[in-house]
Structures are given as structure tokens and as C-alpha cells.
Amino acid sequence: MFCSVSTSVATCCVYCQLCVLYQYQEAQLLSKVMGRLFVINLEGKIYSCKHCRTHLAISEDIISKAFHSRHGKAYLFNKVVNVSVGEKEERTMITGLHTVADIFCVGCGSILGWKYEIAHEKNQKYKEGKSVLERYKISGPDGSNYWITHEAHAGGSDADDA
């Protein structure tokens, strides 16, 4: 159990700090067991963690900028680096049922978005193995930051027209 509110991060109090801290501590424990933390430095137009500037992805790996999260815009990336992956769970999103796992920055432990493990709808299979980074959690290649918008969705998050 993650917290007293729910048995899963997806349905608890919108990523309460207790749940995020719990998963971050698990990731930190794993990195201590596995040895020294290895961070990949990227070249090109880089998206990085807004909090610690750890490199996460390059603009060439963006598949779609048409995704949305609870907090506003989100981008679907073909490849991300320097993240740890949380536990898999089922989430019903705008485009249907998916098995996803939250992803965290290895530098500071901030939750950044999610990784699609399994898409249960045939027309959503292209998402499998891909990651979504919430735009307000990352800095853009030009150092730009986004903030939580008024249009942020209260329900499940996913693509509009990926």
C-alpha cells in the first residue's frame, strides 16, 4: 500500500508526496545496491529535469506534442534517459486502458511522467515502450519552463490526436 488514501499511485491523492517519496526511496535503494549512479549526458536540443537539470531526452526523439496530463501539456518521446521506472499499473486514459509505470528523475527523484508498457487497444500499440514527459516538469532546449495551466485535465491523461 502506498498511502492511507489508496492502494495504488494512480488512484491516490494525485501523486501525493508520500507516494512519490516512497517510490523515490525504492529507486535510491536499488541504485545503492546496484552501485554508483550512472548519468548519461546528451548532445543537441536537450530536455532536462526542471529541478536538477539532469538530461532526459532530445528534441529529435519527440513523437508527439499533442499529449495532455493532469497538469497540462505533455510530450511523447521515443527514448528518454536518466530515469528510473516505478511499478506497473493499469490506468484508464482518454484513449483506453494502458499498463503504465511512472518515471522519475535519477538526479533528484522528481516524478516526470510515465512509460507505456502495454497498450490494450490495437490502434494505441505505437505507444508501447515510449515515455511521456509532463511539460511543466522539464526545461526545454532553450531553457524554457512551462507551468501548470488552467486547462489541465482533472481526469485521465493521454493524447488528443497523437
C-alpha angles and dihedrals in degrees: 000000000000100000142343091266099064147346095244137045091232094063101032124097095307097287097324115207092249092060093046091048091049094052092043091052089051090052092047091049090051092050090051090051092046094046134241120010113253116207122192117218114210131207128217129030099355132197111204141179110282091219105046104009094237109162114252112166146341127244092243088067095059111118097176139001091191097089125112133203133187087274101045134268123024134179128222111223129194090213136013129180137199095038133121119217123229129210120307117250140168116255129180108219135174091277096045141270118343136173105228140166126209115243125218134196110255089212101058107359096244115155106245106177136289143291122229109231099169131008109201096198117076094226090054098053091104088074095062112117091009126117134222119213117197106234096223090056095057140056118233127233090268092049093259121152130201125211133212107284133216088240093061112135120246094200134053119329130231145113127319097202109343 
